[in-house]
């Protein structure tokens, strides 16, 4: 299984979520799994790439066909709960960025 999302030709949107985890789990693993599955079922979802280091710093990038789709995901009820719990339980700091991808290249040959 590839850890790279199967992406279409641009343009599309990327939501880049970088977060520092707190030490306690408090249900984080189960919620993270649920959010991945739920996002995959949302209209306009293309894919996701995610990694976390041993010190708890994680980067998750979700890809969306258009801005309306990613805004609908942001407002999805279960996702709203996960956002609230992230702020109160799971993250000591986070940054979220939304970008429109205009160009994309794959490698190592650059195609």
N, C-alpha and C positions, 0 to 999 in steps of 0.2 A: 504494500500500500504506500503510495506516494504521500509525503507530507506537504507537497505543493498543491495548491488549489487548481483545479482545471479552469483556466480563465479564457474568456472569449477575446476577440480583438477589441481594443479600446474604441470608444470610451466606455468606462464603467466607474463605479465609485469604490473607494476603499475606506473603511473605518478602522483606524489604528488605535488600539487600546493598550497602553503601557501601564502596568500597575505593580506596585510593591505589596506583596502579601504580608499579612500579620502572621504570627507563628501558629495560632490555633486554627484548626480546620473548621469547626462550627458548621458542618454541612456543606462546605465549599465544593468538595469534589463531586458530590451528587448534584448540586445546583449547576456546576460547570458542565457536567455531562448533559443535563436536561436542556440547558441553554443551547448547546451545540446541536442537539437533536431538533429542538424547537425552531432555531434559526434556519436549519436546513429545509424545513417545511414551509417557510415563509415565501410568498410570491416575491420574485426579484432577487432572491438569494442565489449567489453564484458559487461561493465556497468560502473556506476559512483556512488560515494557517496560524499555528500557535506554538509557542515555546516558552519554557520557564527554566530559570537556572536554579542552582542549589541554594542560593540566598533568597529565593522567592520573587525575583524580578521576572515578570512575564510580559510577553508581547503577543497580542492576538490581533490579527487583521482579518476582518470579514469583508467580503466583496459583494457588491450589489449592482444590479443592472441600471438603476436610476435613483435619484434622490428621494422620490416618493416612496420607494420600497424601503430604503433605509430609515426614513422618518416613521413609517408604519411599524418597523421593527422596534425602534426606540420607544414607541408608545404601546407596544404589546403588553398586556396585563401581567403575565408571568415575568416578562423581562423587566418591567417596572419594579416588581418585588425584588428581583435579583439585584437591580441597580441600588435599591434602598439598602439591602443587606450588605452589598459591597461597601457602601459608604460607612455603615455602622459597625460591621464585623470583620470584613475580609481584607480591606486595603488600608495601608497606612498613608498611601499617596497614589494618585493615578493621573494620567493625562490621556485625553481622547482627542483624536484629530480626524477630520473628514477631508478626503481628497478626491478629486476627479482625476482618474488615470487617463492621460492623453496618449502616452506611448508606453509600450512594454516590450521587453526583449527577453529571450531565453538563451541559455548557454549550455555548455561552454562555448559553443560556436557563434553565439550572438543572434541566433534566429529567433 
